[in-house]
Amino acid sequence: MRPEIRKLRHPNEGLYGGMLTTIGSLVWVVVLGGIFLATMAKPQMLHHLLILLVYVGVGALFAWIGAALYRAYAMGNMVLLSERQFPELYAIHCEMARVLGLDEVPTAFIHNASGVMNAFAVRLLRGRYVFLTSALVEVEEDAQLRFVIGHEIAHHVLGHLNGFKHWLRIPAYFVPFLYRAYSRAREYSCDAVAASVLPDIRDGLGALQMLACGAKRLNGAMHSDAFAAQEQMVPGMAGFFVEIFSTHPRMTRRVARLGALYASPANRNEVV
């Protein structure tokens, strides 16, 4: 990871991520420590420890099988980007991975999502993957596509898909609203990282607004300031409840924050 990218993490990401790690670790220590002490006191309790280990092993096995099945589905039903398959799009993908400091370019697929504009990043069997919908890659502005691809690659760069941390934090996912707050902070971080490598911040703002609008025809006519101003029209109490149940910040907030973060060239140089 490039050292300057660390500065682009949203402040709440470290806070909520640390809380998830701490709570998850404590729960694991209490559960495993309690079983160990119980086993020491009553050797017949050993079978409870073995049962727990079996459950953990079965859970890990199902996770591995699920990842293998999804990878097989993607290989058989989606289009793999490569130097032979859509080389221009693949070159953009490789460029963003290189600029953001990844040693290995994530495997990228395009898939038909019935007109939905979206993208997501995952880890499958220790491999890094990025999935783009066909509607998304139809946008006329390559810079907007760079932003979306950069956002997904940023999830890999910032370690958001670390498998060990995921398992360590599982007990903390049951704390109401904590994981969702952490997830929203991650999205802000990835927006900032993706925008940091664009020559013009307006392309990042346009990409976010494009995802909200979903209309290729209107892409060039969108006004990010007008869209960000809608944030002031969101009802306070209702908006709060919608937000705390969501894993992603609402688009008006994302556009407003990104515009404020890179409000001027001087600010861009200072942040990056």
N, C-alpha and C positions, 0 to 999 in steps of 0.2 A: 504494500500500500504506500502511495506517495505520502510523505509526512504532512503536507499541507491539507490533505483530504481529512485528516482527523479533526481539523478545526471546523469543518463543515457539519459535523454531527450536531443534531439538535440537542440542546442542553438536557432535555427531559429523557433522551434516549439512555444516557448513562445512568441517570437516577432510577428510572423504572427498570432498566435492564439489571442494574445492581440489586434492586429489591427482589426481582424475580429469582436471581441467582442465589441471594442470601436466604430467602424463604425456602426455595426448593432444596438447597443444600441442608438447611436445618431439619427439614422434614425427613429427608433421606437419612440423616445422621440419627435422628430420634427413632425412626422406624427400624433401621438396621441395627442400631445400638441396642434398642429395647429387645429385639429378637435375640441378639447375641447374648445379652445379659441373662435373658430368660433361659436361653439354652445352657448357659454355664450353670445356672442355679438348678435347672431341671433338664437333664440331658434328654428326657423324652420329648422336650419341646423342639428338638432338632428337626423333626419332620415339618414344623411350621416354617423354619428357615428354608428348608428344601422346597416346600411348596411355593414360597415367595420367589425363590430363584427360578423355579419352573415358569411361573407367571411372567417374570421379567424376560426370560428366554423366549417364551412363546410370543410375547409382545414384540420383541426385537425381530423374531422370525417373520411375523406377519407384516411388520414394517418393511423388511427386506423384500418379501414376496410382492407386496404392493408396489414398491418402487420398480422391481423387475417387470411386473406386468404393465405398469404405465409406460415404461421405457419401450417395451415391446409394442404397445399400442401406438406410441408416437412414431416409431420407426416404420410401422406398417400402414399408418393412416394419415400422417402429416408429411410435409415437405421439408427435407433437411437442407439448410443453407450450406453451400460449399463453393469452391472455385468453379465448379461446373454447373451448379444449380443457383441461378440468380447471383452471379458473381459481384454485381454492383452493390446489391444489398448486403452480401456477405462481407464485402470490403468495408462497408460502413460499420458493421458489427465488429469486425476485427480491429478497426481503427479505434473504436470506443474502448474496447478491452485493453488495447495497448496504452492508450492515453491515460486510462484510469489505473494502470499499473498491474494488471493481471498477467501472470506468467503464462497461463494457459487460457486460450480463448474458449469460452463456454460453447457448448453445442447449442445451435439455434434451429428452431422449427417455425414454419408458418402453418397455421391450421385454419380451417373454415369454422367460424363461430356464428354463422347466420347473421352477419352484419354487425356484430358487436365489436366495437373498438376497444381492445384491451391487450395487455401483455403481463406476463408474470415470470418469475425466476424461481427455480427449485434446485435442490440437490437430490440426485437419484444415484444410488450405489456409488457414492463418493465422487460422482461426476457433477459438473456444473452445467445447468441448462437454462436457456431463455426461450420462451414461447411467445410468438407474435400472432395476432389474428390477421386474417387476410384483409379485413376492412381497415385495419390500422395502417398496413403498408401501402394502401392506395392513396395516402395523402400526397399532395403535390410538392410539399416542402421537405427536402431531405434533412434540413436542420431540425425540424420538429421530430422527425423519425430518430435522429441522433439523440435527441433529448430522451425520448421514451426508452430507446435501447440503453442509453447511458444510465437511466434510472434503474433499470432491471439489473444491469451489470454492477451498479453500486451496491445492490443487496449482497452480491457475492464479495465485493471488495471490502465492505464494512463488516463482514462476518455475521450477517443476519441469519444465515442458513446453516450455521454450525450445528452438526448433529449432536455432539456431546453436550453443548449448552442446552439444546432442546430437551434432551432426556433429563438433564440435571434440574431444569426449571419446571418440569411437568407438574409437580405438586403445587407449585405457586400459580399455575394457570387457573386454579379454582378460586383464587382470591378475586372477588367481584371487581370487574372493570380494569384491573391492573394490566393484564396482558393487552387489552385493547388500547389502553393509554400508551403502552410501550410500542405497539404496532403503529399507532398514529405518529409517534415521534420518529420512528424509522422512515416513514414515508416522507416526512419533512427533510430528513437527512439526505435521502436519495435524490429528492428534488434539487437540493442545494449542490450536491456533487455533480449531477448531470448538467446543471446550468453552468457550473464553473468552467466547463470545457467548450462552451458555445461562444462564438464571437459576438452574438447579439442576444441579449436576455429575452427580447421579444419573441424569439423562437421557442424558448422554454415556456413562456406564458401562453403562447398560442397553442402549444402542444397540450398543456393541461386543459385549456378551454375547449380544445378540439375533442378531448375525451369526454368532456361534459356535454358538448353539443352533439357530437357523433354524425355531423353532416359534412361530407366532403365539399359539397357545393358552397357552403357558407364559410369554409375554412379561412379564405383570404379576407373576408369581410368582418371577422370577429374583432371586437374592441375589448382588450383585456381590462382597461380601467373601468369600463361600464360593468363588466362582469364582476370584478372585485368589489365594486360598489354595492352589489346585491347582498354582500355580507351584512351590511347595515340594516337590511330588510328582514333578516332571519329573526323570527320571534325568539326572545331570550330564553324562556323556560323550555319551550318546545325544541329549540335548537340545541340546548344543553343536553336534553335527554336523547335526542337523535345522535348527538356526537359521542356520548359515553358508551353507547351500544355499538359503535362502529369501529372497525379496524383501520379505516382510512379517514383522514380529515376531510371535511367537505371541500369541494373544489374551490369555492369562493375563498376559503381561508388559505388554501395552498397557493392560489394565484396572488392573493394579497401579500402573503408572507414572502414569496419569491420575488415579487416586485419590490418590496421594501428592502430585502436583503441585498439586491443588486440595483439599488436605486440610481447609482451613478458609477461611471468608470472608476472613480477614486475608491468607492466602496468595494467594487469588484476586486481591485488590486489588493485592498486591505484584507478582504475575506480570504481570497485564494492565496 
